[in-house]
């Protein structure tokens, strides 16, 4: 399993504000949604990355000194059910593994 690092990238002359999600396997850019909080935008980018690669499990958030965020898988399979109480917090999400 790989960690996902998400970072806010401001607008340029040709591109809108976006979140870059990077894992060892690759990277993904997700347009920033002004209707969401900053944390929710990072979460959305991490979820899209997890879905893109078919990863599953319970993912948790942590901050890095440079302002980026890191998402790490802490549980897979049956353990996920034991951590379901965490899902009320936007710093966590569960993704189903693709078969």
Secondary structure, DSSP 8 states (H G I E B T S, - for coil): ---EEEEEE---SSS--EEEEEETTEEEEEE--TTS-HHHHHHHHHHHHHHHHT--EEEEEEE-TTS-EEEEEEE-TTHHHHTGGGGGSTTEEEE----
